[in-house]
C-alpha cells in the first residue's frame, strides 16, 4: 500500500550531483523491483551493495533513501536473516543488538532513517518515513509480545495517538514543497492542460478584454486541473489518507474509514497510481457489502472491474472472491464457498511469490467454510495451524482473529467451556492492539458462550452485550448487528425474571431489526433463527396469525438454506 | 444542598475588615472549600477565603442576578440580567463559558449532582468509554488572531486550558444546572455547558383540586423565585409567583389571584436516562467546542488572507493607472505577457517595475503573501483539519449511540439526523483537502511570479541577476491568466460563491455514489465556508432533537398555593427570603426517598 518508493522521483535533483549518483539510484530501483516481485533476499543484497557504494561515494542522500528502502523490505517481509546480510557493512545495523526482534530492528531503522532524512532535508523522504512509522505503530506493540502473559499484557499496547501524530506530520509535506518545485517542474509539463483549454477559447483572445465578464470555464479549471502540486507529493499525501482509512478499519470507526477513502478518491484520483486507486475502491466496495448488503456491492464491483480493467486486476479480483465467499457462506452454498476459497489459495501463492497476508486470509476462510459445513475438527485443525503460522511471523493482529475463530468453532460444536479461554485471549489481544471493533465482536462471542452455558448466565451475557453495543451498532456491519440483536433477544427470553407478556416489544423490536438486516444479507441461517424466535414469542402472546407469518418466513429461509440454487442467481450471472 | 446565605451579620464583619464599596446582595459558600462568593450591588463578584483573604474580584459588566457553585466547587455559575449564564473558574475567576439560554434576567440557579446513592446500577449503567482520548492527541485549540496584544494572549491561553478541561467530563459525576428566569422559564443544562431542556411553567395546565370542576387552570405572568432539583434528579421544586387562571374555551380566562406557588415537576428522565444523557452531553459539547475551533480558524484565515491580498492589490493597482496614463490600450496581464515573451517592454511596465514597485517592493509583497500562505497552511494543518477529523470521529460515536433505539430514542437522539451530520463531516474533510491544495498552488504561483518579477527588474536595471531563484515561465503565464485578478483562496473562504467544478470531477463524484460516496453530488460546488455553515446547521438540527424531546418529558406533578401576594408588587421583583432543602428519608423498604422542605420567611 505505502512503500517508500514514491519519493524516489526526486532523487536526481535533491542529491545535487548530476550523473555521479546514477549507479546507486539504479541499485535502489533494482532493490525495489526485487521487493515488488517478492524476492526479499535479492533485494537486500542489492540494497547492501547500494549502501556500500553510497558510503564509498559519500552520497548521503542516497544512503538515506537506501535505508528507507531497507526498512520497506523489513516491514514487508520481516526477514530474520536481514541482520546477517547487512551486518557487515552498515553501521546502524551493526550497532544493533542481535537479540532484538525483527520488529525492534525495524523500529530502530525507521527512526534512524527519519533522522537522516530530516538532517538532509529530504522532505518527501521525511514524509514517507512518517508514513512508515505510522504503519509500524499501527501494527506493533511497543514491547515485544514474547513476554505475553496475564500480568504483562496490560502494558503491551499499541499507541494509536502516535499513528495519528505521524500521519499528521506526513500531511505537513503539502506546505513544504512550495519553493523547490518551481525549479523541478520541467518546462512544458502544463502544456497538455493548457492545450486542452485552448480549443474552447480559440475564438477569443487569450486574455479577454472585458475582465469583469471573464467566463467561468477558465476559472474553474484552476481548482482542479492546474494544481501545480507535484505528483509525488500528492501520492504521498494520498497514501496518508489510505493509511488513515486502514487504521480506522482496524480501530473501528466505520464513518471515518469510509470518509478517508472518499477523500482519497475525490481529491487524489488524478495523481494516484492505479493500484492505490484500485485498493481504495476495493475498500469502498467491502464497506458497501458489510453495511448495505451484497446487491449494492456487486453493482459497484462491476463498475470497478470496468474501471480497473487493465491494471491491477488482483485487488479487484480479491474483493470479488471475498464477496463471493461471504455471500456463499451466508446463503449456505458451501460448494461455491469452497470453490472460491480454493481460488483464493491459488491467488495467495502466485508466481510473484507468496503473499503472507493473503495466505492467512485464504486459510481463515477455509476454516470458516469447514465450520459452516459443521466439520469442527478439521476447522479447528486449520485454525490451529494458522495460529502457529501467525505466531511464527509475529502477525499479532491476525492472531486475534484466529483466536476468535477458534472460540466460534468451539461455540458451534457445543463446547462452550472450551471456547471461553479462546474468546478471552482474543479479547486481550484486541485490547493490546486497540482493535475495538474486533473486541466488540469477541465480546459478543463471549456473551454467546456464556448464554449457551445456561440461563443463569443470561444476565452476565446481557451486560457484556450492552457494553459492546454502541461499538457494534455504530461501527459493525449488518451481520454483527443482527447477531448482537438476536443474542440480546435470547438473553431476555432466557432470563427468568423477564416476562414476555409484560414487555414483548423489546424482544420483538430486536428480532424485527435483526431479520431486516439479515434479509439484506441473505443470511438464511441466522434469519431463520430470528424468525423462529419471533414465532415463539407470538405463540406465547397468542397472536396466532403473526406467529404463522413468522413461521412461514422461518420455513422459507430454512428451505433456501437446504437447497442453495445458484443457477438463477442474478448477482452471479453478472460476471 | 441549597442554602441561601442571608445572614445579616457577615457583610457587616466584612466591612470592618475590608470595606466593600457597595452592599452584598448574594453570597454562597463553596460546597467543598472554605470559599465564599459574594455579589455586590455594583455587580462585582468577590471571592473570599474564610479568613477574609480576598482571592479575586471580577465584574462581568452586566447586572448579576444570581449565583451558584458547581457541585465539585471548581466553578461558579453566574446568572446575568440579560439572560446569560456564565461559568467562571474558581482559581482565577476567568470566564470559562457563557451561554445565553434565557431572554430575561436569570433569577435563580441550582446545580445538582446525582446522589451518592446508586441503586442497582449494574442493570442500567453501561460502561461506556470515550475513545477519543485514546485515538487522538489533545484536541486543537482556537488559533490565535495575529496582532493581539500580549496582555490579551495570556488571558486567552489560560482560559483555554480550563476551557478544555470543562468539556472533558468523562470522569465527572452527572450533574445538571437549572436556571429560572423572571418570565417563568426554566432551563436545564448538563455539566452547565450542554443545554438539554427548557420549559415554561406558564404552559403547564394545573388540574383543580376540587373534583367537581374539570377545567384545568394555568399559571400566568409567573416569575420564578427559586428552583431546586432533588438529589436523585427525579423532581424539581419551583417556587414562583404568578396568577392562577382558569382556562376554559368559552369564557375569558378568569383571574383567580396573584400569589406565591410551589410547583413540583417530574424530571425523572434525568435519573432514568442519566448515563445516556451523560454520553450525549459529553460528545455533543466536545463537538460544539471543535466547531468553534473551525469557525475561529476560518475567520482568522479569511482576515489574514484578505489583508495580504490587499497589500498585493495596492501595490499593483498603480500599474493599471500607469497604463491609462501612457494611453495604452491593454491590460496589466497583457503587458506582463509581452514582457515575458520578450517582445517589448512598454514604458508603463518599465516605470512600474523600476520606479513604483522596485526590488524592495517585490520582496516585501512576496514576503507578505507567502508568509500569510504559510500561516494559513499552519492553521489548516494544526487546527482546521484535526478539528474536523475529531468531529467526524465523535459524530461516528454518536451515530452508534443513536442506533441503540431502546436506550437513546427516549432522549431524542435521531439516527437520520446524526447520519446527516456525519455525512456533512465527511464533506468538510474533502473540502479542507481541496482548500489546502488550492492554497499551496496559489502560494507556489505567487512565489514563482515574484521571482520572475525580481529577475525582470534586475534585467531592466542592467544589474547582474544570477543570484536569483530560477522561475518557470509557464507558471508565470498560468498566474497571469488565472490568478492575477482572481483570488480562489478568498472565494473558498467566503460563503456566497459558487465554485464551478469541471465535468470530469463531477463525473467522478457521481460515480462514487455507487461506491457509497456522498449522495449529495453538488457539494464540491459549495465553498469551504458554505460547507461549514451547512455542517453547523446539521449539528444544530441534530442536537435540537434531544433538547425538545427531553423538554417535553418534564411534566407537571403537583402544585401548592402558598400565600397571596399584593398584586401591585407583582411587577416589581421583590426579595422574599426563602429556601428549599431536600432531605433523604428512609422508609421501611430500604428505598431512599427524598422529601422537600420549603421554608419561607414572610417579611412583608
Contacts between the chains, C-beta under 8 A, distances in Angstrom:
chain1	res1	chain2	res2	distance
A	160	B	134	6.1
A	160	B	135	4.5
A	161	B	134	7.4
A	161	B	135	6.8
A	161	B	136	6.7
A	161	B	137	5.3
A	164	B	135	6.5
A	164	B	136	5.6
A	164	B	137	6.1
A	165	B	137	5.9
A	168	B	381	7.0
A	168	B	385	7.8
A	168	B	386	6.8
A	171	B	381	6.2
A	171	B	385	7.2
A	172	B	381	5.9
A	174	B	377	7.2
A	174	B	381	7.9
A	174	B	436	5.8
A	174	B	437	7.3
A	174	B	440	5.3
A	175	B	374	6.5
A	175	B	377	3.8
A	175	B	378	7.2
A	175	B	381	6.6
A	175	B	440	6.7
A	177	B	440	7.5
A	177	B	444	7.7
A	178	B	370	7.3
A	178	B	373	7.9
A	178	B	374	7.9
A	178	B	440	6.9
A	178	B	443	5.4
A	178	B	444	5.3
A	178	B	447	6.3
A	179	B	444	7.9
A	179	B	447	6.2
A	179	B	469	7.3
A	181	B	444	6.2
A	182	B	444	6.5
A	182	B	447	7.0
A	182	B	448	4.5
A	182	B	451	7.0
A	182	B	469	7.6
A	182	B	470	7.0
A	182	B	471	6.1
A	182	B	472	4.9
A	182	B	475	6.3
A	183	B	469	7.6
A	183	B	470	5.0
A	183	B	472	7.5
A	185	B	472	5.6
A	185	B	474	7.7
A	185	B	475	7.3
A	187	B	472	6.8
A	187	B	473	7.3
A	187	B	474	6.1
A	188	B	474	7.0
A	189	B	474	7.4
A	190	B	474	5.2
A	190	B	475	7.4
A	190	B	478	6.4
A	191	B	474	7.1
A	194	B	474	7.6
A	194	B	477	8.0
A	194	B	478	7.7
A	206	B	337	7.7
A	206	B	481	7.4
A	207	B	331	6.4
A	207	B	333	5.1
A	207	B	334	5.8
A	207	B	337	7.3
A	207	B	480	7.5
A	207	B	481	6.7
A	209	B	331	7.1
A	211	B	331	6.7
A	211	B	485	6.0
A	214	B	486	7.8
A	216	B	500	5.0
A	217	B	500	7.3
A	218	B	481	7.1
A	218	B	482	7.0
A	219	B	482	7.0
A	219	B	486	6.1
A	219	B	488	7.7
A	219	B	500	6.7
A	220	B	499	6.9
A	220	B	500	3.4
A	220	B	501	6.3
A	220	B	502	5.8
A	221	B	482	7.6
A	221	B	502	6.4
A	222	B	438	7.8
A	222	B	441	8.0
A	222	B	482	4.5
A	222	B	483	7.5
A	222	B	486	7.7
A	222	B	488	5.8
A	223	B	434	7.3
A	223	B	438	6.3
A	223	B	488	6.5
A	223	B	499	6.3
A	223	B	500	7.8
A	223	B	501	7.0
A	223	B	502	7.9
A	224	B	501	6.9
A	224	B	502	5.1
A	224	B	504	7.2
A	224	B	505	5.2
A	225	B	502	6.8
A	226	B	441	7.2
A	226	B	478	5.9
A	226	B	482	6.5
A	227	B	437	5.4
A	227	B	438	7.5
A	227	B	441	5.0
A	228	B	441	5.0
A	228	B	444	5.5
A	228	B	445	6.7
A	228	B	475	6.5
A	228	B	478	7.8
A	229	B	437	5.9
A	229	B	440	5.6
A	229	B	441	6.1
A	229	B	444	7.8
A	251	B	135	6.1
A	253	B	135	7.9
A	253	B	393	5.7
A	253	B	396	5.0
A	253	B	397	7.9
A	254	B	396	6.7
A	255	B	392	6.3
A	255	B	393	7.9
A	255	B	395	6.8
A	255	B	396	3.8
A	255	B	399	6.5
A	255	B	422	5.0
A	255	B	425	7.5
A	255	B	426	7.1
A	256	B	389	7.4
A	256	B	392	5.5
A	256	B	393	5.7
A	256	B	396	6.0
A	258	B	426	7.4
A	258	B	516	6.4
A	259	B	392	5.9
A	259	B	425	7.0
A	259	B	426	3.8
A	259	B	429	5.7
A	260	B	429	7.8
A	262	B	426	6.1
A	262	B	430	6.7
A	262	B	512	6.6
A	262	B	517	5.5
A	262	B	518	6.9
A	263	B	426	7.8
A	263	B	429	5.5
A	263	B	430	5.2
A	263	B	433	5.5
A	265	B	508	7.3
A	265	B	512	5.8
A	265	B	515	7.4
A	265	B	517	7.4
A	266	B	430	5.1
A	266	B	433	7.9
A	266	B	505	7.9
A	266	B	508	7.0
A	266	B	509	6.4
A	266	B	512	6.8
A	266	B	517	7.7
A	266	B	524	7.6
A	267	B	430	6.4
A	267	B	433	4.6
A	267	B	434	6.0
A	267	B	437	7.0
A	269	B	508	5.9
A	281	B	515	6.3
A	284	B	512	7.9
A	284	B	515	4.1
A	284	B	516	5.5
A	284	B	517	7.8
A	285	B	515	6.6
A	287	B	516	5.8
A	288	B	515	6.8
A	288	B	516	4.8
A	291	B	516	7.7
A	292	B	516	7.1
A	296	B	514	7.8
A	296	B	516	7.6
A	299	B	514	6.2
A	300	B	514	5.0
A	300	B	515	4.9
A	300	B	516	7.4
A	303	B	511	6.9
A	303	B	514	5.6
A	303	B	515	7.5
A	304	B	515	7.5
A	434	B	134	6.8
A	434	B	135	7.6
A	436	B	131	6.7
A	463	B	122	6.6
A	466	B	126	4.7
A	467	B	126	5.7
A	467	B	127	5.5
A	467	B	128	7.7
A	469	B	126	7.4
A	469	B	404	5.6
A	470	B	126	7.7
A	470	B	128	6.1
A	470	B	397	7.2
A	470	B	400	4.4
A	470	B	401	5.5
A	470	B	404	6.4
A	471	B	400	6.4
A	472	B	400	7.8
A	473	B	400	5.0
A	473	B	401	7.8
A	473	B	403	4.1
A	473	B	404	5.5
A	474	B	396	6.1
A	474	B	397	6.3
A	474	B	399	5.2
A	474	B	400	1.9
A	474	B	401	7.1
A	474	B	403	6.7
A	475	B	396	7.0
A	475	B	400	6.3
A	506	B	406	6.5
A	509	B	405	7.2
A	509	B	406	7.2
A	510	B	406	7.9
